[in-house]
Amino acid sequence: MGDHACRSPAFAREGLRVWYCTKHSHMARRKTTARSLVRSALLLAACAALPAAAWAARPVPVFQVDVAGQSDPDLQQGMREALVRATGRRESATDPVFSGLIAAAPKYVQGYDRGPQGELQVIFNSTAVDQAIAALDRSTWDPNRPFTLIVITPAPDEADQASDQAGLEQAAEERGLPISVVPLPVVDSSGNRLSREALLEMVHRYGAEQLLVGSPPPASAAAPSTGAPAAAAAPSAAPPAVQPASPSTQAATSAGATGQWQWTLYTDFTTQSWSGPLTAGIEDTVDLLAPPTGPAAANVPAPAQIEIEGVSSLDDYANIELMLGAVPGVSEANVRQVDGDSVLFDLTVRGGAAAIDRALSSSPNFARVSAPAPGAGSGTALVYRYRPG
């Protein structure tokens, strides 16, 4: 069989299916035979690249922003907003290193357009601005970003629902995160939150990569029901893409917008919770996903090798595959080698080996076994053990 066929994802999936059927029809075989089959299947899967979580990414019009007019001050404010979106960092609007770029905003104008509600928009030359940011040694965030579904539960009362959604959409537009606020059921008939696996399966079905669940302050939440809200039936089609909020909605806030909301973000890699005002859900999600503050050199995509031990089944392999692909900054992941119950991965990750080490160290599903010694070459792998559950 040709090398191209071996690399085909369809070929790898068929091999995994054959292994699964073989396994369940020969349960009485010795464990050594089962381990051999697992290893063979993983070797087969190694011929295919891992599908990183970018399959659910949405392009963001980073350098097309609303402006009040075409004067120099208006365009400079537009450039501040574009820099926040481009870098993913709110502090970029006031970062002194960008003062010259902001002052020169008019020379980067490529054209003008009208938004969905007739608002004036400026279009900056993305290539020229990207080059200017790089020359100032600041990193940018990939404009293809994880599409995020947002669910508010329990649902706010009717008076607050529109303003809560407008506030979330405005914050997401400012930070450059593609979202859709949808009434999906996230609790069972007893009012208990669905499992992480069930929630992620649901959002993936609608083409999103992650789910952000917000619970409003009690004063602004409707009385909870014993089951999912009547409006929480799953949509018949993928939820609509978020539409940018007009400037007039910026002041629209509900009574609970500044209270203490409880937010939980579910991704294939991790689950994180925090509390804060309405927009804290957006702000903290982007802070997690965007490149950290610092020079561009510290955030460039770089190769890294990581060996994962304890891969004893195809379920383990599938979970590890999803988790590595969902680590913020990972753009490519491939299986390099399978040896017993360990799998060696080649990754391309923003920030290199140090970034993937930090990410896995914070996950309860991975325990570090060893790290390369100081001064070791880039081909030396990190070693982690996978902990299911």
N, C-alpha and C positions, 0 to 999 in steps of 0.2 A: 504493500500500500504506500502511495506517495506521501511525501512529507506534508504537502498541502492538506491532504485528507486528514492526516493525524492532527493537524492544528485546528480542524473545523469544530466549532462548538457543538454542531449537530452530531458529529461523530462521537464526541466525548459524552454527550447526553445519552446517546444510544448505548454506549458502553456502560454507563452507570445504571441504565434500565436493565440491561442484561444481567449485571451483577446483582441487582436487587431481586430479580426473579429467581436467579440461581440460588441466592442466599436463602430465600424463603421456601424453596423446594428441597433443600438439603440441610435442614436444621440439625440433623443427627450427626453430621460430619464433625470431625475433630476440630477444636479451636485453632489448631495450627493451619488447617486448610482454610478456615474462615479468614484468618489473618492474612493469608496469602492472597485470597480473593480481594480483600480490602486494598492491599498494597497494589494489586494489579489494576483495580479500578481507579485508584488515585494516580497511578502512573499514566493511565489512559487520559484522565482528566487534565493531567499536566500538559498535554498537548494543546490545550485551549487556554486562551487568555481569560483571566477573571473579568467578569463584567463589572467594572467599578460603578459606584452608585450614580455616576453622571447620567445614567439612562433616564433619570427623572429630572434632569436639569432643564431650566427654562432660560432663554436669553433675556438679559435685562438691557433696556436702552439707556446705558449709563450716561452718555453724553448728550441726551436730549431731555431738557428740563424746562419746567414752567418758569416764565419770567414776567415781571410786571410791565416791561417795556424794552426799548432798544438802546437806552442810554448806557453810558459806561458803568454807573453804579448798579444798574439792573443786571448787566452782563457779568459784572464782578460777583454779584450775589449768586447768579446762575452758576458761575464757575465754582464757587464754594460748595454748592449743592452737588455739582458733578464730581468734585473731588471726594466728597463723603461717599458717594456711590462707588466711585472707581476704586477707592482703597478699602472700603468697608469699615472705615474708622471715622466716627463722628468728630474726633478732634482734628481731623484734616482741615476742617473749615477755618480753624484758627491757628493751625500750625505755622509758625513764622517762616519755616522753610518754603512754604508755598506763597508767601506774600508777593513775590515778583510775578509768579504765574497768574495769580488772581488779578493783580494790577493790569496785566497785559491781556486780560480775557477777550477784549474786542478783536484782537488779531487772530484768535483761534476760532472765530465764528465761521461756520461753514454754510449756514442758512437758517431759515425760520420755518415753523410749521404751526399747525393748530392742533390742540389736543382734542380728546373725545367730547369735551364740553365747550369747545370753542376757545379755550385758553391759549394764549400765545406761548410758543415754545421756541427755545433757541437750540440749535444743533451745533455742537462744537466738533472740530476735527479730531476724531478719536485717536488717529495715529499720531498726530502732532502732540496732543496732550499726553498720551502714553509715553512718548519719547521724552517730553519735558519732565514728567514724574520720575522716569528712570534716571535722567540726568541729575536729579536732586537726591538720588539714592533712597527712594521710597518705593515700596512694593505696591502692586495692584492686585485686586481680587478678580479672578476669572469671571467674565461677564455671564457665563453659563452657570447659573446658581440653582441650588436645590429648591424645587417647588415644594412649598409647605402648606398643608391644610391646617386651618385653625378652627377649633370647635370651642364654643363657650358653653359651659355646663355648670349648674343649671342655667337654662336660657334666661337672659335678662328680660324684664318686662318690656312691653311693646314700646313704651316711651324711650327706653334707653337703648334698644337693640340697634337702631339705625346709627345713633351717634357713636356707640361702641365700635361698630363695624367701620364707620368712617375714620375713627381715630386709629384703628389698627392698620387700615389701608394707607392712611397718610404716613404713619411711621414706617411702614414697609417700603413705601415709595421713596421716602427720604434715605433709607439705609440701603436700598437696592436689593430687597428680598422679594422674590415672586411668591405671592400667597393667594389663597382663596379662603374666605370665611364661609363655612358650610355647616348646615344643621345635621351632622351625622350622629348616630347613637353611639355613645362611648361607655354606656352603662348597661347592665343586664336588667332583667325584670325586677330584681330586688334592689336596684339602685347602686350596685357595686360596679366599680370600674372594670371594664373588660381587660383581659390579659394583654400584656405588651405584644405578644405574638399576634393576637387577634386584631389589635388596633393597627399594627403595621401591615398585616395582610389586607385590611380594609383600605388603608390609604394607598398602598401600592396598586390596588385594583383600580383606583381612580387616577393613576398616573402621577402620584406624588411620591416624594422620597421620604418625607418625615411628617410627623403630626405634632402640633402644639395645642395643648388643652389648657384653657384658662377657666378658673372659677372666680366669679366676681365677688366683691364684698357683699356680705349678707343683705345689706340695706338696698342694694341695686339688683339683687337676684330674685327671680320669680320663685314662688313656693315650689319646692321640688315635688315631683310626682313619684309614684311607686315604680315607674318604668321610664322608658325613653320618652321624651316629649313628643306630642303629636306631630310636630313639624320636623321631627328628626328622622323621618323615613329616608332611607338611602336614595340618592338621586338616580334617575333612570339612565343618566349618562354622566360622563366625567364632569366634575364641577366646573363652572365657568372660570376662565382666567380672571385674575383681579384687574379691575379698571382703576387707573390712577384717580385719586381724589382731587377735586378742584380746590384752589386756594380758599374758596369760601367755606369748605368743610373743616379747615384747620382749627377754627374756633369751636366747632361742634363737639362738645364733650358731655358725657352723662354725669349724673351726680356721683356715680361710683368710679369714674375714670381715674381719679387720683387716690382712691382708697387702696387697701392692700389686696391685690389679686394674688391668687395662687396659680403658678404656671408650671407645666410639666412638658418637656420636649422628649418625644420618642423618636429615635433613629435606629437604624440597623446596628449601629455601633454602641450606643449608650442611651441611658435615660437620665435626664437631669431635671431637677426641680428648683424653683426659686420663688420669691414673692416680691411684690412691688406694684406700682401703678399699672394702669391699662397697658401702656406701651412697653413695660418692662419685658413682656413676652418677646416682642420683636427685637428690642435692644440687646438682650442677653443671648438670643439665638444668633444674631449676626456677630456678636463679639466672639462666640464660640467658633463660627465657621470662617470668618475672614482672617487674613494674615495678621499676626500680632504686630504691635507697634515695634519699629526698629528699622535698621537699614535693609535695603532691598536684598543685599547679599545673603542675609540670614534667612530669607524666605523664598529663595529661588528653588524650583523643583530640582531634586537631586536623587540619584539612585541610592537604594538601601537594601540590604538583605536581612531577612528575618526568618529564623527557623522556629516552627511551632511544633512542640512535642505534645504527645497525648491525643493524637488524631486516630481514634480507634474505630470510627465508623464513617459512613458517607454522610450521616446527619451532622457529625462533627465537622467534616470538610465543608458541607454546605453553609453551616453557621459561620465558620471562620472566613469563608469566601465573602459572605455578605458583610461581615463586620469589618474586614480589612478594606473593602471597597468603600465603606461608609465613613472611614476615618477622615476628618477634615484635612484637606490638602492632598489626599491620595488621588493621583490622576491615572495611574497604571499599576496593575498587579498581575504577575504571572507566576505560575508554578515552575520552579527550576529543577527540583529534585525531590523524590520520595524515598525515604529510607526507614523501613520498619514503621513505627507509629509517628514519625516526624516528617514534616513537609517544609521544604525550603522555598521561600518566596522571594522573587525580585520585585521591588516596589519602586515607583517614582513618586516621591512625596515632597510637598513643599516644606523646606527646612531640613530635608534629608533624614538620616538615621536618628538624630537627636529628637526630631519632632515625633517620629513614630514611637520612639522609646517613651517620650512623655505621655503620649496618648494611651499606649497599652498599659503603662504603669498605673494609670488612673482607672482602669477597667477591672471590675471584679472577675471577669472571665479569663484574665491572663495573669500569670505569675512569672516574673522574670527569673530565669535560670542563670544566665550569664550575659555580660555585655563585653564588647571588644575592649581590650586594654588601651589605655591612652597611647596615641601614636600609631595604633593599628591601622592597616590599610582599609580603604573603602569597601573592599571585598569581604571583610570579616563580618559575620552575621551576628545580630542580636539573637538570643535564644530565649523563648518564652514557652511556658507550658499552658495548654488550654484547659480551662476549668468549666465544664458544661454547667448549664443551669443559671 
